[in-house]
Each structure stands twice: as C-alpha cells, then as structure tokens.
C-alpha cells in the first residue's frame, strides 16, 4: 500500500551492530590485507586467517552482501577479493589505510558502547577508568605500542579531513603553523607538502615526540616541520600565524575548551587564525548524526567532554577576543571551525 509506514529503518538501526561487528572482525583478522595480492577461495582464507569451517562462508558471503568483498563464482571454487574501496582503505600497506580507527573501535569502543545506558544515566565515563581507575590517556601513554596504535587510528580517521583543509583553507597570507596535539605530525606534513612556503611545528607530549620525529623523517619534511614538546594544560602555545587543533577541543569540558581557545588567542598575531578540525554539529542539531554520536562517544570516554556546534565555537572564540569566525566543510561529517584574530 502506497505510503505505508515501515519498520525497516528502525530494525536496520537496531541491528546495526551486526554489520558493524562483521566489518570490525574482518579488520581484526586482517582479511582485506590478506587479499592484497589477489583473490582467494574460501578454503584458502579459512586456512590463512584461521576460520572455523562452520563460519567461513557465512562470514565471507556476509561481507559480499555488505559490499565489502567481491566474489567470482560460488561454493568451494568461488574466489573472494577486495572491492576498490576496501583495497584502498583497508589494506594495511595502502597509504590511505583507515583501518587503525576501526582496530581501536573493535578493541575498545565496541564494548564500552555496550554501557551507553549507564553513561546516559550517570554522566560518567564507561571506558578503562571504570575498570582500572586509570583514564584512557593514562592507559595509552603507559604502553608505547598501544600509544602508537592510537596515533595511527587518529591518523586514519583524520587523513581526509586534513587533506581537505590543506586544499580549502587560504594559506597565502600565512607563513607559520603550530599544530597543538599534533600526534604523528600528519596535519603539519599534509600542509607542508601542499604549501611549500609554510613552516610547521607539530606539538604534543614528550612521549609522542619521537613518533612524530620519525614520521616526519619518513616523509622527508624535516627541513620544514619541527616536533616540539608541549603540555597544553601547563604550557603556553608557541607563536605562529595559524594555530590548529585536530580533534582536540572535543576531548574536554567547557572550562578547558575555553582555556585552550584563550591560549591560542594569546599565541596568534593580529590577523592570525585558530583552526579547530572537528565533527562540528549543525546549529539546529538535526543533521550531523555522526557529530552527535561522537559527542556521545566523548561522554563514554570522558564524561564531561562533548562535541559542539559552529555557533558555540563562535560564541567561545568571540568571548576570547577573536573578531570573526567561519565554518569550512571538509570531508564527510567534519568541518574546520576557524576563528580570526
């Protein structure tokens, strides 16, 4: 009957964890990377990644049905291969690999989101701190291998946003950039490669600096990118024409957000720009579902941290002394919120 109301979308959302976990397990098993050198039969993959015979074809054919694998033929002679998108984004050897963030989602976030209801009722984080008494960052920084995995995860999810920022923002009036919380130096590297006149500093904690220095050397950009040690709670920001923060502001409560914005204002010259790259929520809070769910994720991770709208960013920045703000749409749900001094 025309116009009949259907429960399909409700059920699709309600069972969204089914396709999610199927993909996350495939990434965990490095299935897509195993197919980088060409298609394989189900039996070959069963042996390669250690699948049980009962699970093999249900698992692989589910990935075919989800559009994450291609299959030529059927049954034991059928061969499974990557799609163009999984070959580009989910093969570890690919420069565009984004699987790091999915590895983290599988290892951490999937189980923590199982406690969303307690988070909604208590306003308290539901991550490692609930189990061990240590915050997420305490747990990460105590394990160098896990810290680098986290940095790679952030690099994977941020790459498209940083590339779009390097293309869409007008760098012609500026010469220097300091990236606060710069992690592996990815944002600085992308900007420096796209704009040869820019000199960049990637600034993060002492434990992160060796990672950034190594990644900058690998990109042969050591002459234009310097890794600096900074604790942005206790240290002032370095002076630069542009201060960037990629997925940093949303990690903190309102007081700390305003503190970081004020430090950026003090570090910038007149005409300088603060750029916050985030999943900026639309002002009406109706459209950017990913940004809103990211804010729920901040509840689960930190309790009082939250994502924000462009209007909120503008309010905080004008309160700090910035003269005007704009929002530049980047990739997917992300934007660059820019405040000019």
N, C-alpha and C positions, 0 to 999 in steps of 0.2 A: 504494500500500500504506500502510495506516494506521500512523502513527508513523515513516515512512521519514525518515531523515536527509537533509536537502537542503543543497546548497552555495550556495543563493540568497543568504543573508545574507553569506557570505564574499565572493561576487562583487560584491554590492552595495557592500560597504565597499571592496573592492579597486579598483573602478571609480568610487569616489566623486568622483574629480577630474573626471569627465565632467560631471555636473550642476553641480558647483561652478564650473567654468570657464565653462560656458554662462551661468550667472547673473552671474558677475563681468564677463564681456564685455558682457552686456546693460546692466549698470550703467555700465560704462566708456563705452558708446555712448549713454548717457542715453536708452535706449529707453523706459523707463517714463515719464520726464518728457515725452518727445515725444508720448505718448498721453494726457497730462493733459487735453487739450481735446477728447478723444473718439476713438473707434475709427478705424483707418486700414487700408487694404488693404495687402497685401504689397508691391505695386509702389510705393505711396506711401512706405512705410517704407524700401524699398530706396533710393529717391532721397534721403530725408530724412537717413538715418544712414550712407549710403554703402556699402551691402552689395553684394557681387558677386551677379549673378543665380544662379550655381550654389549659393550659400549661403542665399539669402533664405528659402525656405520650409522647408528643413531646420531652420534656426535658429529661426524663429518657431514652427513646429509643435512643436519640442522644448520650447520654453517653455510651449506649451499643454499638452503631455503632462505636464510637470512641475507643472502647476497654477499657473504664474506669469503666464500670459496667458489671456484668453478669446478665442474665435473664433466669429463668427457667419457661417455659410456656409462655403464651401470654394473652393479654387482662386483665380483672379485676382480674383474678386468677393467673396471672403471678407474680413471685416473683423476686425482684431485690436484688443483693448482690454485695459486693466488689470483685474486682479481686485480685489476690495475691499481685500485686504491689500497688494498692490503699489501701489495708488493711495494708500494711507495712508502706507506706509513707504518707498517707493522713488521717489516723485515729489519732486524737489528743492524744489518750492515748499511742500510739506507741512510743518507744524510738527513732525510726527512722523517726519521723514525720518531713516532709519538708514543710508542708502547710504554715508555717509562712511567707516564702518569697512570696508565692502565695497570701496570705492575703494582704501583702504590695503591691504587683503588682496590685491587684484589687482596693485597697483603694487609691493608689497614682499614680502608674506608668501608669496604663491604660489610664487615662485621660490626663496625662502630655504628653504621646507619641502622643496624638492627635494633639499636637503642635510641632511635629518634623519639619515641614516645616519652621515655624518661627525660630526655633533653627538653622536650616541649613543656613538660610539667614542672621541671626543677630549674631550668635555665642554666644548668651546669654541664660542663664538657663530659663526653662519653668515650674519650679515647684512652691513651696509655695512662693518663693521670688517674683515671678511675681504677685501674688495675694495679698500678705500681706506685702511685703518688708522685710520679715524675711527669712533667709536661711533655708534649710532643717534641718540642725543640730540645729539651734536656735529653730525651731518649735518642734523638737523632744525632746530636753532637757528641754523645758518648761512644758512638760507633762509626768510625771513619768510612767504612764500606757502605753502611746504611745512609750516611750523610750524602755521599756521592750519588747513591741511587736516588735519593730525594731530589738532589740538584738536577739530575738527568730527567727526573719526572717533571720538574718545573720547566726545564728547557723544552721538553716535548710539547707541553700544553701552551707554551708562550711563543714558540717559534713563529707561527703565522702572524700573531699579533705584533711582534717586534718587527717583522719584515714589512707589514703594512704600515706601521708607524714610521719606519725609515723612508717609505715611499711617499706617505701622505703629509707628513709634517714639513714645514718650510724651514730648512736648516741654513738657508743662505745668509741670514743675519747673525748667525752664531758661530763661535769657534771652539768652545769647550763644553763638555758634558760630564756630569758626575752621576753615576747610576748607584743609588743607595739601596743596599740589599741586593747587590749585583750578581750574587751566586757565582755561576761559572764564567761570567763576563759575556754572556750571549748577547744581551742588548747592545753593549758597547761594541762588540765585534760586528754586529749587523750594521749598526750606524756607521762605524769607521770604514767598513768595506764599501758601503753605498755612498759615503760622503768623505772623500779623501782629505778635505780641509779640516775635518773635525779631530780634535784631540780629546780622548776619553779617559775617565777614571772609573773603574769598577770597584765598589766599596762594600766590604762585608766583614764579618768577624774573622779573627785570626785563623780559626780552624778551616775557613773557606778559602783563604788567600792562596795557599799552594795549588788548590784545584783550579782557581781562576788563572793563575800564572801559567800553569801547564796548558790549559785550553787556549790561552792567548798565544802561546808559543806555537802550538799546533796549527793555528790559523795564520802564522807569520805576520802578526799585527803588533808585536811587542814594541815597535817604534812609536805607535800612536795610542796604545792602551796601557795604562798602568794599574796594577792591582794594589789597592790601599786597604789597610786595616781600619775598621771603624765599628764602634758600638753606638748605634744611633740613638740609644737612650742616654748615654753619658757624654758623647762627643758631639761637637758642632759639625755641621756638614762642610765639606770643602767648598771653596769659592768656585763657581762655574757659571757659564751663561745659561745652561739648562740643567735642572735637577730632575732626574727621572726616578720613579719608584714603580717597579713592575710587580703587581700582586703583593704589595706590602701593606698599604693602608688598611685593607680589609681584615688583616690579621689582628687588629687592635680595637680597643673600646674607644668611645668618643674622645675622652681626655687625651689618650695617646695619639689618636689621629690628629687632633688639633696641635699637639706638641710637635709632631713631625712636620706638619704644614708650616708652623711658625719657624722651625729651624730652616726649612727650605727658603722661606721668605728672607731670613737674615743672610743666607748664603748667596742669594742672587743679586746681580746688579739691576739697576733700573732698566727695564726692557727685557729682563730675563724671564724664563718660563719654567714653571713646575709642571711636570707631566706625570700623572698617575694612570698607569695602564691597568685597567680592572674590567670586570664584567659589570659595567655601570648599569644599574637598574633604571628603566624608563621612569620618568617623573610621575606618571599615573599608576605605576606599579601593576600593570596589566599584561605586559607583552614579554619582557625578558625573563622567561621561566627559568632559564639556566642561571641567570644572575641571582634570582630569588632563591633558587635551591643552593647556590654557592653560599648565600648568606645563612641558610640552614646548616650547611656544612661547617661554617665558622662557629655556629652555636655548638655543634657536636665537638669541634676541635678545641674551642677556647671559651665557650660560654658567653662572654660579653662582647666578643668581636662580631662584626657584621659588615655586609656589603651595603652599598649606598647608591642614591640617585645622583644625577647630574646637578639637580637643584640643591641637594645637601652639600655636595662638594663646593659649589659656587658660594653658598652661604658661609661655609667654614673658611674658604680662601679669602673672601672679602672681609670677613671678621679679622683675618690675619694681616690685611693691608693690601692684598692683590687688587688690581684695578678692574680686570675683566677676566671672564672665563669662557671657554668653548668646549664642546664635546665633539671629538672626531671619531667616527665609526671605523673600527678596524676589521678584524676577521670574526665571523660568527657573532657571538654574544658580547664580544669585548669592544671597548672603546678607550680612547685616550682622553682623559679629562685634563684640560690644560688651563693653568692659571698664569696670567701675565702680570709682572710687577711694573 
